[in-house]
Amino acid sequence: MNFIEPEALPFLQKFHADQPGVSPRTFAHGRLATGQNSYALLAEAWSPTEENLRILDLACGDGFLMELIRRRHRVPIDLVGVDLSPAELARARARLGLEADLRLGAAQHLALPGGSVDHAVCHMALMLMDPVEPVIAAVASVLKPGGTFTAIVNHLRVESPALITFARLVQKFTERDGLFETPEITEMLLDLGGSAENVHAVLMGFYPPWRLSAACREDLSREMLAEFSAQADEDGRVDLALPLVRVQVSKRLIPLQKSTVS
């Protein structure tokens, strides 16, 4: 969780206070066509033998992704995690101890020196950051020349004005300011299917059900489980495939001459 529309912030902070660690519980068991989960795809975005790296995890939650990154690396690295949820950061501290610099804050106000980060990552949170312009600007500011920003987000076909804005502005920054190379965009499907109970648990980890009253949420849960049970195949499996997009941009070693594109 990170930079969010002000009216949504109290809901999201309570959601993550009540259910810290919900994001990896929801997504980490899913598998891409490669056999990886979506967190591993981010953790493997650079060589595990690169030395003296500083890695920034935006909306780091309970530190699940940072732990994957730490385990994968064969040399010491500097991990920085930023999140707006004190409850999630408490779990991250319990998980990582002194092996990460964990900060309570928002993605558009990164209290890091300019040009101090080698790689930045963000898992399933950019679509919540609206407006996204300050986030992109903040990431561009703290990245070193040649550094990368890699994010996993839900597919553009899913209605998300913030996500559409993010994609448009990445291209705009590339053309106007010359800060980034042309973004690499990869579409994929995350298989979250399983038993009716497991699929039910996955979808109850999404935000919309928790905007309902407790009574409505209980009815939704019961009816959803009943319909999933009816949809299961002969092996008891319910299909659930979540369309995702991996977006990666690299900060140019030498910024291009600014144009007049606006």
SVG drawing of the C-alpha trace seen along z (x, -y; Angstrom):
<svg xmlns="http://www.w3.org/2000/svg" viewBox="-26 -23 56 59">
<polyline fill="none" stroke="black" stroke-width="0.4" points="0.0,0.0 1.3,-3.5 0.3,-6.8 -3.5,-6.6 -6.4,-8.9 -7.1,-10.7 -10.7,-9.4 -9.5,-5.8 -6.6,-6.0 -8.5,-5.3 -10.1,-2.3 -6.9,-0.9 -5.0,-1.5 -7.6,0.3 -7.7,3.1 -4.0,3.7 -4.1,3.2 -6.7,5.9 -5.1,8.2 -1.3,7.6 0.4,9.8 -2.7,10.1 -1.0,9.4 1.4,12.3 -1.3,14.6 -3.4,13.6 -0.8,13.7 2.3,15.6 0.9,19.1 -0.2,18.1 2.0,19.3 2.9,17.7 3.6,19.8 7.2,19.8 6.4,21.5 7.4,18.4 5.1,16.4 4.8,12.6 7.0,11.7 9.9,13.9 9.6,12.1 10.4,8.8 13.1,10.3 14.9,11.7 14.9,8.4 18.7,8.0 21.8,10.2 22.1,11.7 25.9,11.1 25.7,7.3 27.6,5.7 26.9,2.6 23.2,2.4 20.5,0.4 17.1,1.8 13.9,-0.2 10.5,1.6 7.6,-0.8 4.5,0.3 6.7,3.0 4.0,4.3 5.2,7.1 8.5,7.4 7.8,10.6 9.4,9.4 12.4,7.9 13.0,11.3 12.9,13.0 15.4,10.4 17.7,10.9 17.7,14.7 18.4,14.6 21.4,12.3 24.8,13.9 26.4,10.6 25.3,8.1 22.7,5.5 21.1,2.5 17.3,2.9 14.9,0.0 11.1,0.5 8.5,-2.3 4.8,-1.8 2.0,-3.7 0.8,-0.9 2.4,-0.7 1.0,2.8 2.6,4.1 5.9,2.4 5.8,4.1 5.6,7.5 8.4,6.5 10.6,5.6 9.9,8.9 10.7,10.6 13.9,8.7 15.2,7.2 18.1,4.9 18.6,6.2 16.3,3.5 15.8,-0.2 12.0,-0.3 10.2,-3.7 6.7,-4.8 5.9,-7.2 4.4,-7.8 5.8,-7.1 5.6,-10.6 7.8,-11.8 10.8,-9.5 13.3,-10.8 16.2,-9.4 19.2,-11.2 18.9,-11.8 20.6,-9.1 21.0,-6.7 18.9,-3.7 20.0,-1.1 16.7,0.7 13.1,-0.1 10.3,2.4 6.6,2.3 4.2,5.3 0.5,4.8 0.2,1.2 0.8,-1.3 -2.8,-1.1 -3.7,-2.5 -1.4,-5.5 -3.5,-8.3 -2.4,-10.8 0.7,-8.8 2.7,-11.8 4.5,-12.6 5.3,-8.9 7.0,-8.6 8.9,-11.9 10.0,-10.7 11.3,-7.4 13.1,-9.1 14.8,-11.4 16.2,-8.7 17.2,-6.2 20.8,-6.2 21.5,-6.6 21.0,-3.1 18.8,-2.1 15.5,-0.3 12.0,-0.6 10.0,2.6 6.4,3.0 3.7,5.7 0.2,4.3 -3.2,5.6 -3.8,5.6 -4.7,2.4 -7.9,4.1 -9.0,3.9 -10.6,0.5 -8.0,-1.5 -7.6,-5.2 -4.4,-5.4 -2.9,-2.5 -3.8,-3.9 -2.3,-7.2 0.9,-5.5 1.4,-3.8 0.7,-7.1 3.0,-9.1 5.9,-6.6 5.8,-7.2 5.4,-10.9 8.5,-11.1 10.4,-9.1 9.5,-11.4 9.5,-14.8 12.2,-14.6 14.4,-11.9 14.8,-10.4 13.8,-6.8 14.5,-4.4 11.4,-3.0 9.5,-0.9 9.4,2.9 5.8,4.1 5.1,7.8 1.6,9.2 1.0,12.4 -1.6,14.5 -1.2,15.4 -2.9,18.7 -4.7,18.5 -7.0,21.4 -7.6,24.2 -10.4,25.5 -13.5,23.5 -12.3,22.6 -8.9,21.5 -10.3,19.3 -12.8,17.8 -10.0,17.0 -8.0,15.3 -10.8,13.1 -11.8,12.2 -8.2,10.9 -9.1,8.2 -10.3,4.8 -13.9,4.6 -15.6,7.1 -14.2,5.1 -16.0,2.0 -19.3,3.7 -21.0,3.9 -20.2,7.0 -23.6,8.5 -23.3,8.0 -19.8,9.3 -20.9,12.5 -23.7,13.0 -21.3,12.3 -18.8,14.8 -21.4,17.5 -23.0,17.1 -19.6,16.8 -18.4,20.0 -21.6,21.8 -21.3,20.7 -17.6,21.6 -18.4,25.1 -20.9,25.5 -18.3,24.3 -15.6,26.7 -14.5,29.4 -14.5,33.1 -11.1,32.7 -12.6,30.0 -10.7,27.2 -12.0,23.7 -10.2,21.7 -9.0,18.2 -6.5,16.4 -5.5,12.8 -4.2,10.7 -1.0,8.9 1.4,6.6 5.1,6.3 6.4,2.8 10.2,2.0 11.9,-1.2 15.6,-2.1 16.8,-5.6 19.0,-6.9 22.7,-7.2 22.5,-10.6 19.2,-12.3 18.0,-13.3 17.6,-16.9 14.2,-17.9 11.6,-18.4 8.5,-20.6 6.2,-17.6 3.7,-18.2"/>
</svg>
